[in-house]
Amino acid sequence: MKNVVVFGGGTGLSHLLLGLKLFPINVTVITGVADNGRSTGILKREMNIPAVGDIGKVLITMANCDKDLVNLLSYRFDNPSLENHPIRNLLLAALVEQKGNLTESIDFMCKLLNIKGRILPITEEQIELVGKMTDGTIIYGEEEITKSTKIIESIKYNKDFVVNKEIFKALKNADLIIFSPGSLYTSILPHLIVDSIKNAINESHAKKLYVANLFTQPGETDDFKVSDHLKILLKYINTIDCVIANDKKIPINTARKYETKEQKDPVKVDKNNIEKLGIKLIGDKLYHYSKDGTIKHNSLKTSYLIFSYLMDEV
């Protein structure tokens, strides 16, 4: 089977993995540990551990086990004294204390949940994202950067840290490297601003593929077309071989709802500009309506297009 390495975070990554896990490929997911919101932030501060929130979401997404177990791990306590912690976060925190590191704790959870593939944290250390805004303001913390209405100029980490060595092994053996949909500045770039990871990606012989976002994000990618996302990525990556993007119009009523309530617009596919960058475009209808009425990537269709590209081009 082909080896696929996926970089990302948040909801975009989870929706992609829901589909990818159904195909005969070896998937390694690289996740950040800089989240500092809600339950994750509390555990991070009080227990002095890396953020476990995104890792917990990926574990639940990739699980191949009894649905009742998945539901149990997703359960959040209503009791204020338990800080709205989901069971999975508490279990991961307990495992880190017991085993002494996050990577072994995740491997244990993968066995428990019958996960085919591997999930690797970017580091075992506690780290924070720091954002510099276009007005010169410095904002500390991933959640604070995300919630800010100011425009992001750049991001960095609050300190140097030791990168998980298993990441370099995965990249060396990769046939395809995927950058998932999600927040460009707080989910994707946090991997690429680490020189050793960036260099390993550029030295890899694997094909590089980006799955474009469905909507722009306020303060991050306002008015961005697909090519604008690619140009940001190309500041760090020498080559992107392919981009998969939604090229079917989102219903106007839905688009207006996102524009008024969330200040988001559909990301336009500017085919000519993409081709000028020398990047292959795979366009299709990638969205569907989720149960809560919001628009998300169609996990199965997006993953099918990725798998087809992998079989045809790699």
C-alpha positions, -999 to 999 in steps of 0.1 A, spaced: 0 0 0 10 36 -6 23 57 23 4 90 28 14 117 53 -13 143 62 -6 177 78 -34 197 93 -57 204 122 -92 211 133 -125 202 116 -110 203 81 -85 176 89 -111 154 107 -135 155 77 -107 145 53 -97 116 75 -132 102 77 -129 94 40 -92 85 38 -94 58 64 -118 38 41 -91 34 14 -62 9 12 -34 33 21 -11 37 50 -20 71 66 3 90 90 -13 121 105 9 150 118 -9 172 143 0 204 161 0 207 199 -3 245 203 -41 247 209 -49 265 241 -87 267 242 -113 252 264 -106 218 279 -73 215 260 -60 248 274 -69 239 310 -52 205 308 -22 221 291 -17 247 318 -26 226 349 -7 194 339 22 210 319 16 188 289 12 194 251 -22 202 238 -43 170 233 -75 184 218 -67 181 180 -51 147 187 -83 135 205 -105 146 175 -83 127 151 -84 96 172 -122 97 172 -123 103 135 -100 74 126 -115 49 151 -126 15 138 -144 2 169 -177 -1 187 -198 31 183 -206 32 220 -169 34 228 -165 63 204 -195 81 219 -181 75 254 -148 91 245 -166 120 229 -188 126 260 -183 160 278 -192 165 314 -218 191 322 -205 195 358 -187 229 361 -160 214 383 -150 190 355 -145 220 332 -165 205 302 -137 181 296 -144 153 270 -134 118 282 -108 115 254 -88 145 267 -88 132 302 -77 98 291 -49 112 270 -37 134 298 -37 104 322 -18 83 297 9 111 293 14 110 330 15 72 331 37 66 300 58 98 302 53 110 266 25 118 242 36 96 213 34 64 233 0 75 247 -14 80 212 0 47 200 -18 30 229 -51 48 220 -46 37 183 -45 1 194 -75 5 217 -95 21 189 -83 -3 162 -69 26 141 -51 17 109 -24 42 106 -4 64 129 -9 98 146 22 118 155 24 150 175 47 176 162 66 177 195 65 163 230 69 198 245 44 224 255 44 252 229 24 283 220 17 301 187 25 338 185 8 359 158 21 392 144 -8 413 129 -5 438 101 -10 467 125 21 455 145 1 439 173 15 407 188 -11 381 199 -1 352 221 -20 319 219 -37 299 191 -72 306 203 -66 343 207 -51 345 172 -81 327 158 -106 349 176 -89 382 167 -105 403 141 -71 417 131 -53 406 99 -25 381 104 9 390 89 29 360 102 31 334 129 59 318 150 63 297 181 72 311 215 103 290 216 125 265 198 116 229 204 126 193 196 106 179 167 92 144 169 118 123 151 91 99 138 79 127 115 111 126 95 109 88 91 73 91 78 82 119 53 112 99 40 89 69 32 60 90 19 45 85 -15 21 115 -11 21 144 13 -13 161 18 -20 195 33 -56 193 45 -83 219 44 -84 241 75 -71 274 89 -42 283 68 -23 303 95 -32 282 126 -36 246 112 -13 243 82 15 269 85 24 259 121 40 228 105 57 246 78 73 274 99 95 247 115 126 246 94 135 210 99 100 198 88 99 222 59 133 210 47 122 173 51 91 180 30 111 197 3 137 169 2 110 142 0 104 126 -34 67 123 -25 41 142 -45 26 172 -27 -12 178 -27 -33 206 -12 -71 203 -5 -84 238 -8 -108 253 17 -145 258 8 -147 293 24 -123 322 32 -115 329 68 -118 364 84 -84 379 92 -66 351 75 -77 347 39 -102 374 32 -108 376 -6 -84 347 -12 -88 326 -43 -74 291 -46 -42 304 -62 -37 329 -32 -37 299 -8 -12 281 -30 11 311 -32 13 313 6 22 276 8 48 280 -19 67 304 3 76 274 23 72 244 0 93 242 -32 66 224 -52 29 216 -50 20 191 -76 -18 191 -73 -47 210 -58 -82 195 -53 -108 223 -51 -146 227 -52 -155 242 -86 -193 240 -82 -212 271 -71 -225 271 -36 -262 280 -34 -266 317 -31 -288 316 1 -261 295 18 -233 317 6 -251 348 19 -257 332 53 -219 325 57 -212 361 45 -235 378 70 -230 355 100 -194 345 97 -179 370 72 -168 341 50 -170 339 12 -167 308 -11 -132 303 -23 -131 309 -60 -112 285 -83 -91 307 -106 -79 280 -130 -57 302 -152 -36 314 -122 -34 279 -108 -21 267 -142 5 295 -143 19 282 -110 24 248 -128 0 230 -105 -25 204 -116 -61 213 -107 -87 186 -99 -120 204 -97 -153 189 -87 -183 194 -64 -167 187 -30 -192 201 -6 -223 187 11 -246 197 39 -239 182 73 -266 173 98 -263 208 115 -270 225 82 -235 238 76 -214 230 45 -185 207 48 -162 188 25 -177 156 13 -152 133 30 -157 102 7 -157 121 -26 -127 142 -17 -108 111 -5 -117 92 -36 -102 120 -58 -71 119 -36 -69 81 -40 -74 82 -77 -46 108 -80 -23 86 -59 -30 55 -80 -26 74 -113 3 97 -106 25 81 -80 
